[in-house]
Amino acid sequence: MNRSMISFDRHRLKNGLRVVVHRDQTTPMAAVNVLYDVGARDEHPDRTGFAHLFEHLMFEGSANIPRFDYALQLAGGENNAFTTNDITNYYLNLPARNLETAFWLESDRMTGLDFSDKILDTQKNVVTEEFRQSYLNQPYGDAWLLLRQLAYSVHPYRWATIGREVAHIRDASLDEVKRFFSMYYQPANAILSVAGNVEADKVFALAEKWFGDILPGKVLQRQLPAEPAQQSEKRLTVNRDVPQHQIFMAFHMCARSHKDFHAADLISDILSNGESARLPERLLYDRKVFSEVNAYITGNIDPGLFVITGKPHHGTDPAGAEDMLCKEAADLTINRVLGKELQKVKNRVEAARTFSDSNVMAKAMNLAYYELQGDAALYNEQTAVYDRVTAEEIKQVACSIFRRENMSVLHYGNSGT
């Protein structure tokens, strides 16, 4: 394979902030990414949804900059953020000549976030309404809430980023929110990455200027409960007012850093990446049993889930449809995947990497994420690691994942579907 390499420079401030810089002279823009090492897994079981709440609060401005978006727009920039079970990520694009504006804004909200009962109440209302509209009042909206609780018994992946229940955010106090912020949103728990038409020395100088005097905070040592190996198949059936029955099958799999992770990822592509993948080709177009099928991995930092889903056509027996999904997964445990099929999914991986490398924001995000994993250079190794996966490894990993006692099944529908 013809692999591109992303060059970068690194620097760590005395307060622990890690800075990663990639220079791309083909664009006049710069992408700035601030990754905080905090996600839903870091929340207390009785106060979930806080990381996602801060995704909203961080855009409310500070005592110094009451209108974050407006200040950025004046510099020709735009921004957004996302929260997962593992991280909270803030990112923005702006002309490279205005890079210092980004450092001013990001450093200010790391230190001077405007906490008040009024702002907190506003964002609590926004988040609780999002919970109701997206998860409780939408068809299939609570499926993942149910599936997580079914699959996990002790690990905090058992709740989604939105939280376990509306009351956790609704009843959160200002003091609780302030404590959460001071614990996680500090330099020693963050990675700043910049990609674009920038020079590393200038970026490091700006980092020292705007972040260097921020107190580091404590270096956190996680002690999350490890999920015990699942010993028996789990099942749940719920009746909802939905147009079509849907089957969710979740299998426990390894963590992102595990040697088997890339093989598991390729297995999900073999099953469902593209119309010629096994599930769509065999169950949608050939046998015409399902109207929708999918397979994917959660890709978590801690051991995650391999998920297979399908919506059988009306009149199809859900139990029989589930059995067909199981047989397709089991086939990978019995028969070796052919070289041509394996190479096809590897080619898709390389194509996705090439496309990603054409986007400065994607490069900034990826460098920050792999730096969190231990070394930003890991990003440059990914295509080669996928390329080394063999057909025998695919079979071995499939055998480790697709076991009945490792499976949690959610049937989501109503008596009419």
N, C-alpha and C positions, 0 to 999 in steps of 0.2 A: 504494500500500500504506500501511496505517496502522502506522507504525513507532514502537516504544517506544524511548526513549533512557535509558540507564543513566548517572546522574550519578555522579561520583566526584571525589575529591581525591587529590593525590599529594604525596609528600615523599621526599627522598633523604637518608639519614644521611651523615655525614662519612666513614664507613667503606664507603660505596657501596651499602648496602642500600636497595633501592627499596620504598616502602610505598604501597599503593593502597587507598583506603577508599571504600566505597559504603554510604550510609545507607538502610536500609529499615525504616521505623517500623511496618510491618504485622506484624512478627514479634517475639517476645520473645527470639529466638535470634541467635547470631552464628556466622558461618562464618569460619574462619581457614585460609588456604592459604599454604603455603611452597613455592615453586617453585625448585628448584635447576637451574641451566643446565648439566646434565650428564646424558648418557644413554649408551646402548651405543655410539654413534658415537665417544665420547671414549676408548674403551678401547684398549689395545695389542692387536694381533692375536693375541699369544701369551698374553694374560691377559684374556680376555673374561668377561662376566657380573658384573663388579665393581659396576656401577651398581645392578643388581638385587640383588646381595648386600647393598648398603648399605640398600636398602629394608627388608631384614630387620634388619640390625644397628641401625638407628636406633630400633627399638622395644625394644631390649634395655636401655634405661635408661642411667644414668650413675652416677658415683661419688656424686653428690648426690641423684639420683632413681632408685633402682634398679628401680622398678616404674612405668614411664611410664603404662601403661594404668590402673593402679589410681588414681594421682593424678588422672588426668583423669576417671575415673568418679565419684570423690568430688565433683567439681564439676559432675556431671550431663552430662558430655560423652562423645563417642565419636569414633573416628578411624580413618583408613586411609591408604593410599598406593598409588601405582602408578609404574612405570618404563616409559619408552618408549625408542626409539632416540635421541630428542632431549632428553628432560627426565626428572627425577625429581621427583615431586610428593607432598607430604604435606598432609593436610587433616583438619580436625576441626570438629565442631559442639559448641556448648555454650551454656547460657543467657548472654545478653549481659551480665548482671550479674556473671558470673564470668569475663569476658574476660581479666583479668590472669593467670589460671591458665594460659591457652593461651600467653601471652607468656613466662611463667616456664618452661614445659615446652619450648617450641620454642627459646628462646635457650640453654637449658641443654644440649640435645643438639647444638646447633651448636658449642658450645665444650667440653663436658665428656663427650663420648661415652666410654663405658666400654670400653676396648680390653683384651682379655685373650685368651690362647690358648684358654681354656676357652669363652668366649663365641663366639669366632671359629669354633672347631671345631664347636660346636653348630649355628651358622647355616650353616656350610659343609655339614654333613650334611643340614640341612633343604633347602637349595637343590639339592644334588646329587640328593637323593631326588625333589624336584619335577621336575628335569630328566628323570630316568628314568621317573617315573610319567606326566608330562604330555606328554613329547616322544618318548620312546623306546619305552615300553610301552603306548601307547594308539593305537588305529587312527587313521591319518592324522596322528599327532602330530608326525612329523618332516617333514611336507610343506613347511612354511614354512622350515624349516632348509635343505631342498634347493632350494626355489624361490629363496631369497635368494642362495645361492651360485651358482645358475645365472644369475640376472639381473645380478648385480653382479660385477665383476671386481676392482676396486680400492677402491671406497668402503666404509667400515665398515658401511654398511647391509647388507653381505653376511652379517652374523651377526645373530641375534635377541637380544633382551634377556637371555634365559637364558644366552647364550654359545654359542660354537662347539662346545665339547666339555666333558664333565664334568671332565676333568683340569685345566682352567684354574682352576676354583674349588677343586677338591680339593687342588691343590698350592699354592695361594696362601699366602704367608707373612704373618705379622702385620706385618712392616715394609712389605711391598707395600701392604697394606690401609691402614695409617696414612698412607702417602704419597698414596694416592688420595684419602683423606678431606681431608688438609690442602690439597690442590690445588683441590678443587672445592666443598667444603661450608663456605663462608665468605661473609660478608656481600656482598662485591662480586660474587659469583656467584649471588645469590639475590634473589627478589622475594617480599615479604610482602603478601598482599592480605587484606582483612577486609571482609565484607559482613554487614549485619544492623542491629539496633537499636543503633547505635553512633554516636558523634560523632567526626568526623575529628580535631579537636584533641586529644581524649583518647587516640585511637589513636596519634597521632604522639608524644604524650608517653610513652605506654607503650613505644613502639618505642625511643625515646631511652633510657628507663630500663633496659630489658632487653637491648637489642642495641647500644646506642650505644658501649659500651666494648670491644666485640669487635674484635680486629684485623681489618683489611679483607681481608688476603690479596692475592695478585697478580691483576690484571685479565688474564684469559686471552685470547690471540689464537689462534683455531683455524687450523690449516693442514692441513685434511683433504684427501686426494687426491680430485680431481674425477673422477667416473666418465666415461670417454670414451664418445662416441656409439656405440651398438651398430651394427655394420656388417652383421651377418648373423643370421638366425634361429638360436636355440639350442633344443636339445631334450634331454629326459631322460626315460627310462621306467624305473620301478622296480617290482619285484614284491614285494608285501607280503601278509600274511594279513589282508585287509580284506573287509568284506561286499559292497563295491560299488566299481566303477571310478570314479575322479574325475579330472577334467581341470582343470589350472590354467594359465591364460594370463596372463603378466605383460608389460605394455608400459611402457617408461620414459615418464615425464611430468615436468612442470615442478615446481619448488619451490612451497611454499605462498605465498610472497610474489610470485610471477610473475603477470603480468596474465592469463594463461590458466587459472589455477588454478580459478576459480569456474566457468568453462565446463566444465572437465573434471569437476568435482564434479557439475554438473547432468547431464552425460552419464551418469555412473554411476547417477543417479536415474532418468533416462529408461529405462535398460536394466533396472533391477531394484528400484526403490523402490516396493513395493506389488504386489498381485496383478494390477493392471492395467498394470504396466510391461511393456515389450516382451518381455524374456526369459521371465518366468513366463507371460504371456498366450499367447505364440506357441509356446513349446517345452515348457511343462508342461501347460497346459490345452487348447491347440488341437491341436498335433501329438503331444503326450504322449510325447516322446522322452526327457525328463529327469524325474527325481524331485526334483531340487534344482538351482537355478541362482542365481547371484549375480554382482553386479558392484560393485566398490568401489575407492576410492583409499586409499593409505596416508596421504596428507596430511602428509608429512614436511616439515621445515624445509628440508632440501636436496632436490634432485630425487628424487621418489619413484616409485611404481609404480601403474599402473592395472591392476587384477586382475579377470579374468573366470573364474568357476569353474562347473563343472557335473558332476552325477552322472547319467550316462545309465542308463536302465533296463537290466536284464539282457537280454542278447541283442542289444543295440544295438551296432553297430560303433563303437568309440571314435574311429576316424579320421573316420567320417561325422558323429559327434556333434560333434567338434571343428570340422569344416567348417561346421556349422550355427551354432555360436557365432561363428565368424569372419564369416559372412555377415550376422549381425545387427549386428555391430560395423561392418562395411563399409557397410551401408545408411546409416549416419549420415554417412559420407564422400561419399555419392553424392546423397542426397536431403535437402533441408532438412526439419527437424522442423517440424511444423505448430504454429501459434501456440497452439492450445488445449492441445496436449500439453506445450509448453514452459511455459505458464502454470501448468499443473497442478503441475509439479515446483517451480516458484518458490513456489507457494502452500504446498507442503510445507515449504520452507525457512522461510518466515515463520511457519508453525505451530510448527515445531520451536524457533524462536527465542522465540516467545511462551511456550511451555511452559518453556523453559530460564530465562526471566526470572522465572518464578514461584518459583524455587528459589534461596535465598541462596547455597548452596554452589556451584551452577552459575555464578552471577554472580561469585563470588570467584575461581573457577578461570579463567573466561574473561578476566576483567580481568588476572589475572596472566599468562596466556598471551599476550594481545595486547600487554601491556607488554613482554614478552620479544621480541615481533616488532618493537618499536620505539616503540609508543604504545598505551596501553590504549584510547584513543579509537577505534582501528580496529575495536573490537568493535561500536561503534554504527553503523559504516558498512557492515557485512557484508550486511545484508538489501538495502540499496540497490544494492550492487555486484552481487549476484545478479540483482536486478531489471533491471539494465541490459544483461545478457547477451542478445545477439540470436541469431536462428536462423542467421544467416550465421556468427557466431562459433562456434556449436556445430559447424557443418560444418567450419570451418577447423581447430579444435582436434582434432576427430575425425580429420581427415586427417593431422595432425601426430603423433598417437598410434598409430592403428591401421594400422601399416605392418609388413609381413612381416619386414623386417630389424630391426625394433624389438621383436620378440616373442620371449619365452622360454616354452616349453611344457613342462609336467611332466605326464606320464601316470602316475597312481598307482593300481595295482591288482594283480591276480594273474591267472593264466591262466584262472581260472574266472569272472572278472568282465569 
